[in-house]
C-alpha cells in the first residue's frame, strides 16, 4: 500500500539537457534515458547519462527503502528517513552518497561503497547512520561535524575496522578555537542550559501521524517478501516471516501475553515506522526478536519494550507506561544476547509517575540466551527510572558495548548504572550526564 506516483526530480538537469516526462516508465531527454526503478515500498528516479557526476540518483521521497541494488553513479538523498540496505555503489566526483542539507534520518546498512577517484568521499556531510558499511578507495569514508552528526558502527575502510562512532570532521562545521589571549588556560565557558525534554521523541513525534485514516484489521501473518502494511488499525498481533517487510502509519493493539510484534528466523530487515504498539496492559513484550528497525514508534502498556537481538535498531522512539504484572521485572529495552545493535535518540520513560514505580531498567544487558552481546551502541537517549537505569548483569559476556552521550533522570531505585566497568563495556564518564544540570553522572 504505497504511494505509486513518481516523485518529482529535486535537482534540475544540466542546462544542455532538455527533458520531457512522457510516462512513469520512459523519459526521452535528448537521447538520455531515465528509468523508474521499483524499490521496497517506494520508487526512485535513476538518471542514465554521460558521466556519473552529472547524473546522480536522486531519492526525494520520505521513507524510501532501496534494497539490494548495484548503482554505478552517486546517490543524493533529498528526503527524510531514507534507507539504503544491501547496496553496492561505485562513484567518483565529490562523494558516493550525499545527504542534502535539511534532511535527516538517512540509514545505510550492509552496503559496499567504492570511490573511483582519490578525491571522492564515502558518505557526506552528516545526519546519517552507517552500520556494517564497507568503503574502498575513499579519501574520507565518513564525513560529519558538530552541526551535522552521524553514527558509524561495525564498518570498515579498505578492509580495516573503522572506529565506532567517529568520522572525519567536515571543515565547514569545525568550530574555530577561542584564543585565551594570554597564553595561559582558556577562560571557562558558560555551561549550556539543560536540554529540554521536547528534544526527544514524545506524543507528537511518534506513532501514527495525526489525521492518518486507519482501516480495521485483525492479526497479521506477513509471509511475502517486500510486503508493505500501511494505514491499518490492527486489533491483534503481528508475526513477520518474510524479508524486507515494511509496517508504517499503523496501530497495533495486541492482547497477547507473549509478543505484540514478532520476527521469525526467516525474517530479515523488517522496518517499522510511525507505528503505535499498545499492549493493553497484558504484560506482553512489544517487539521480538531480531532483524528489525523501529523508527518513531510509540510503545506503551506493555510488560517489556523491544527485545534486542541480532541486527536490531531502535531510533527516535518513545517507550513509556510499562505494565507491572505480579513480580515482573519490566525493562524499556532488554537484550539477552545478540550482535550489531543500535539504540539512538529515544525517550525511555521507565519510571511510572502515577504509581511511583521505577520498574527494572531503561536498558537491561545480559547474555543469558545467546552467549555474547557484541557491538551494541546506546547513545543520545533520555532515560529515567529503573532499579538501575542501565542494568548490567554479573554473568554478562560482552564485546564493544558502548554507552555514551545519554541524559538520565533521578527516578531510579539504586543508581544510574550497575557495573559500568564490566569487561566489554565502555561507559563514557563525560557524556553520560544528568538531565537536569548536564553534569556527568557519578559512578562507583
C-alpha positions in Angstrom: 0.0 0.0 0.0 2.5 2.6 -1.1 2.2 5.8 -3.0 3.0 4.8 -6.6 3.1 8.3 -8.0 6.7 9.0 -9.3 8.5 11.7 -7.3 9.4 14.9 -9.0 13.2 15.3 -9.5 14.8 17.6 -6.9 17.9 18.6 -8.9 17.3 20.4 -12.2 19.1 18.7 -15.1 22.2 20.3 -16.6 21.5 23.2 -18.9 22.3 21.3 -22.0 19.7 18.6 -21.2 16.1 19.0 -22.4 13.7 16.7 -20.6 10.1 15.9 -21.1 8.2 13.5 -18.8 6.3 11.1 -21.0 5.2 8.3 -18.7 6.0 6.6 -15.4 8.3 4.2 -17.3 10.0 6.3 -20.0 11.8 9.6 -20.4 13.4 11.0 -23.5 15.9 13.7 -22.9 18.0 14.3 -26.0 18.9 10.7 -26.1 19.4 10.3 -22.4 17.2 7.7 -20.8 15.5 7.9 -17.4 14.4 4.7 -15.8 11.9 4.3 -13.0 13.2 1.6 -10.7 10.9 -0.1 -8.2 12.2 -0.4 -4.7 10.9 -1.8 -1.4 8.0 0.5 -0.5 8.7 3.3 -2.9 10.2 4.4 -6.2 13.1 6.5 -7.2 14.4 8.1 -10.3 17.6 6.8 -11.8 19.2 9.1 -14.4 21.2 7.3 -17.1 23.5 9.7 -18.9 27.1 10.6 -19.6 29.3 10.8 -16.5 28.2 9.6 -13.1 28.9 13.0 -11.5 26.4 14.6 -14.0 23.8 12.0 -13.4 23.2 11.2 -9.7 20.5 9.0 -8.4 18.2 11.5 -6.5 16.0 10.0 -3.8 13.4 12.6 -2.8 10.5 10.6 -1.3 10.4 10.4 2.5 10.7 6.9 3.9 12.0 5.3 0.7 13.8 2.0 1.2 16.2 0.9 -1.5 17.4 -2.6 -1.2 19.7 -5.0 -3.0 20.7 -2.6 -5.8 24.0 -2.1 -7.7 24.4 1.5 -8.7 27.3 3.0 -10.7 26.8 6.7 -10.0 26.5 8.9 -7.0 23.4 8.9 -4.8 21.8 12.1 -3.5 19.4 11.8 -0.6 16.9 14.6 -0.6 14.2 13.3 1.8 13.9 12.3 5.4 14.3 8.8 6.7 15.7 7.2 3.6 17.2 3.7 4.0 19.8 2.1 1.7 20.4 -1.5 2.5 22.5 -4.3 0.9 23.7 -1.8 -1.8 26.8 -1.8 -4.0 27.6 1.8 -5.1 30.5 2.9 -7.3 31.1 6.6 -8.0 33.6 9.4 -8.4 33.1 13.1 -8.0 32.6 14.6 -4.6 31.0 11.7 -2.7 29.4 8.4 -3.3 26.4 9.3 -1.1 25.4 12.8 -0.2 22.7 13.7 2.3 21.4 17.0 1.2 21.2 19.8 3.8 17.9 20.0 5.7 17.2 16.3 5.6 17.7 13.8 8.4 17.3 10.1 9.3 19.3 8.6 6.5 20.3 5.0 7.2 22.9 3.0 5.2 23.3 -0.6 6.2 25.1 -3.8 4.9 26.5 -2.0 1.9 29.7 -1.6 -0.1 30.8 1.9 -1.3 33.6 2.1 -3.9 35.2 5.5 -4.5 36.5 5.6 -8.1 38.8 8.6 -7.7 41.2 9.6 -4.9 39.2 12.8 -4.3 35.9 11.1 -3.6 34.5 10.7 -0.1 32.1 8.0 1.1 29.1 9.4 2.9 28.8 13.2 3.4 28.2 15.6 5.2 26.2 14.2 8.1 22.7 13.4 9.6 23.0 9.7 8.8 23.9 6.4 10.4 26.1 3.8 8.8 26.0 0.2 10.0 28.1 -2.6 8.5 29.2 -0.3 5.6 32.5 -1.2 3.8 34.3 1.6 1.9 37.0 1.1 -0.7 39.4 3.7 -2.0 37.7 6.7 -0.4 39.5 9.9 0.6 37.4 10.1 3.8 35.0 7.2 4.3 32.6 9.0 6.6 32.3 12.8 6.9 30.3 14.6 9.6 30.7 17.5 12.1 29.3 19.0 15.3 26.3 20.5 13.4 25.8 17.5 11.2 26.2 14.4 13.3 26.4 10.8 12.2 26.8 7.4 13.8 29.1 4.8 12.3 29.1 1.2 13.7 30.6 -2.1 12.7 32.0 -0.6 9.4 35.3 -0.9 7.5 37.7 1.2 5.5 39.7 -0.7 2.9 39.2 -3.9 4.9 40.2 -2.4 8.2 37.7 -1.9 11.1 36.6 1.7 11.2 36.4 3.2 14.8 32.9 3.1 16.1 31.1 6.4 16.2 33.9 8.5 14.7 34.4 10.3 11.4 36.3 13.0 9.6 35.0 16.4 10.6 33.6 18.5 7.8 35.9 21.6 7.7 32.9 23.8 7.2 31.5 22.7 10.6 34.6 22.6 12.8 34.3 25.4 15.4 37.2 27.9 15.5 39.1 27.7 18.8 38.8 30.7 21.0 42.3 32.0 22.0 42.9 32.7 25.6 44.8 36.0 24.8 47.4 35.4 27.5 49.0 32.2 26.5 47.5 30.6 29.7 44.5 28.4 30.1 41.4 29.5 28.2 38.7 31.2 30.1 35.9 28.9 31.4 33.0 28.8 29.0 29.4 29.2 30.4 27.6 25.9 30.8 24.9 25.3 28.3 21.4 25.1 29.7 19.9 21.6 30.2 18.4 20.1 27.0 14.6 20.3 27.1 12.7 17.1 27.2 11.0 18.0 24.0 14.3 17.3 22.2 13.5 13.6 22.5 10.6 11.8 20.9 7.2 12.0 22.5 3.4 12.0 21.9 3.6 14.4 18.9 6.5 12.9 17.1 5.9 9.1 17.4 3.1 6.8 16.5 0.5 7.3 13.8 0.7 10.8 12.4 -2.4 12.9 13.2 -5.1 12.8 10.6 -4.0 9.4 9.1 -7.1 7.3 8.2 -6.9 3.8 9.5 -8.7 0.7 8.3 -9.6 -2.0 10.8 -7.7 -5.3 10.6 -7.2 -8.4 12.7 -4.0 -10.2 13.5 -1.5 -10.4 10.6 0.9 -13.1 9.5 3.3 -11.5 6.9 4.9 -14.1 4.7 5.5 -12.1 1.4 8.9 -10.6 0.8 8.7 -6.8 0.3 5.2 -6.6 1.6 4.0 -3.2 2.8 1.4 -2.6 5.5 0.2 0.9 5.9 -2.8 2.7 7.4 -4.2 -0.2 9.5 -5.8 -0.3 12.9 -4.6 -3.8 13.8 -6.7 -5.3 16.6 -4.4 -8.2 17.2 -0.8 -9.2 16.9 1.7 -9.3 14.0 4.1 -12.1 13.0 6.7 -11.5 10.3 8.2 -14.4 8.4 9.4 -12.6 5.2 12.3 -10.3 4.1 12.1 -6.6 3.7 8.6 -6.1 5.1 7.6 -2.5 6.0 4.9 -1.6 8.5 4.1 2.1 8.7 1.4 4.5 9.9 -0.5 1.8 11.7 -1.7 1.0 15.2 -1.1 -2.5 16.8 -3.4 -3.3 19.8 -2.4 -6.7 21.0 -3.8 -8.6 23.9 -1.3 -11.5 23.9 0.8 -12.1 26.9 3.8 -13.0 24.7 4.7 -10.7 21.8 2.8 -7.9 20.1 5.1 -7.9 17.1 7.5 -10.8 16.4 10.1 -11.6 13.7 10.7 -15.3 13.0 14.1 -16.7 11.8 13.2 -16.4 8.2 12.5 -12.6 8.5 15.1 -10.1 7.5 15.2 -6.3 7.5 11.8 -5.5 9.0 11.2 -1.7 9.1 8.5 -0.3 11.4 7.9 3.4 11.3 5.3 5.8 12.6 3.5 3.0 14.4 1.8 2.7 17.8 2.1 -0.5 19.8 -0.4 -0.9 22.6 0.0 -4.0 24.8 -3.4 -3.5 26.5 -1.7 -4.0 29.9 -1.4 -7.7 29.4 2.3 -8.0 30.2 3.5 -8.8 26.7 6.8 -7.9 25.1 6.4 -5.2 22.5 8.8 -6.5 19.8 10.9 -9.6 19.5 13.4 -10.8 18.3 15.9 -9.9 15.6 16.5 -8.2 12.2 14.3 -5.1 12.6 14.4 -1.3 12.7 12.0 0.8 14.7 11.6 4.5 13.8 9.2 6.9 15.6 7.4 4.1 17.3 5.2 4.8 20.3 5.2 1.8 22.6 3.1 1.6 25.8 1.0 -0.5 28.1 3.4 -3.5 27.6 5.3 -5.5 30.2 8.6 -5.0 28.3 9.7 -2.9 25.4 11.6 -4.4 22.5 14.0 -7.3 22.9 17.2 -6.6 21.1 18.6 -9.5 19.2 20.9 -9.6 16.2 20.8 -6.6 13.8 18.2 -4.5 15.6 17.9 -0.8 15.6 15.6 1.4 17.8 15.7 5.1 16.9 13.6 8.2 17.5 11.0 6.2 19.5 9.1 6.6 22.8 8.7 3.8 25.3 6.5 4.6 28.3 3.8 3.4 30.8 5.1 -0.2 31.3 2.7 -2.6 32.9 3.6 -4.3 36.1 2.1 -7.8 36.3 2.8 -9.7 39.6 6.5 -9.7 40.3 7.6 -8.8 36.8 10.9 -7.2 36.0 9.9 -4.6 33.5 12.5 -3.1 31.1 12.0 -0.5 28.4 14.7 -2.3 26.4 16.5 -5.6 27.0 19.0 -7.8 25.3 19.6 -11.4 26.3 22.4 -11.7 23.7 23.0 -10.6 20.1 25.2 -8.6 17.8 25.0 -5.3 15.9 22.5 -3.4 18.0 21.9 0.4 17.8 19.7 2.3 20.2 19.8 6.0 19.4 17.8 9.2 20.3 14.9 7.5 22.2 12.9 8.6 25.1 12.7 5.8 27.7 10.2 6.8 30.4 10.7 3.7 32.5 9.6 5.4 35.7 5.8 5.3 36.1 4.9 8.6 37.8 1.3 7.7 38.5 2.4 4.7 40.7 5.9 6.0 41.6 7.2 2.7 40.3 10.8 2.8 38.8 10.3 -0.6 37.2 13.6 -2.5 36.4 15.7 -0.8 33.8 15.7 1.5 30.8 18.2 -0.9 29.3 19.0 -4.4 30.6 22.1 -6.1 29.2 22.7 -9.8 29.6 23.8 -12.8 27.7 21.5 -15.4 29.1 20.1 -16.8 25.9 22.8 -16.0 23.3 26.4 -16.3 24.8 27.6 -12.9 23.8 26.4 -9.2 23.4 28.6 -7.9 20.6 28.7 -4.4 19.1 25.9 -2.6 21.0 25.7 1.2 20.8 23.5 3.1 23.2 23.7 6.9 22.6 21.8 10.1 22.6 18.9 8.7 24.7 16.8 10.1 27.5 16.5 7.6 30.3 14.6 7.9 33.6 13.8 5.1 36.0 14.8 1.5 36.8 16.3 -0.2 39.8 19.4 0.7 37.9 18.7 2.8 34.8 21.3 0.7 32.9 21.3 -2.8 34.2 24.5 -4.9 33.5 24.3 -8.4 34.7 27.2 -10.0 36.6 27.3 -13.0 34.2 27.3 -10.9 31.0 29.8 -11.7 28.3 30.2 -8.5 26.2 32.4 -7.1 23.5 32.3 -3.5 22.2 29.2 -2.3 24.2 29.4 1.5 24.0 27.2 3.7 26.2 27.6 7.4 25.7 26.0 10.9 25.3 22.9 10.0 27.2 20.8 12.1 29.7 19.4 10.5 32.9 16.6 11.4 35.3 16.8 10.7 39.0 13.8 8.5 39.5 15.8 5.2 39.9 15.8 3.0 42.9 19.6 2.2 43.4 21.6 4.1 40.8 22.1 5.1 37.2 24.3 2.2 36.1 25.3 -1.2 37.6 28.8 -2.4 36.9 30.0 0.2 34.3 33.5 -1.3 34.5 32.4 -4.7 33.5 34.6 -6.3 30.8 33.5 -5.4 27.3 31.6 -2.3 28.5 32.7 1.3 27.5 30.9 3.8 29.7 31.8 7.4 28.7 32.2 9.2 32.0 32.0 12.7 30.4 28.9 12.3 28.1 26.6 10.3 30.3 25.1 13.2 32.3 22.2 14.3 34.4 19.2 15.6 32.5 18.6 18.5 34.9 22.0 20.0 35.0 24.2 18.4 32.3 26.8 17.2 34.9 28.5 13.8 34.5 26.7 11.0 36.4 28.9 9.8 39.3 29.7 6.1 39.2 31.3 3.8 41.6 
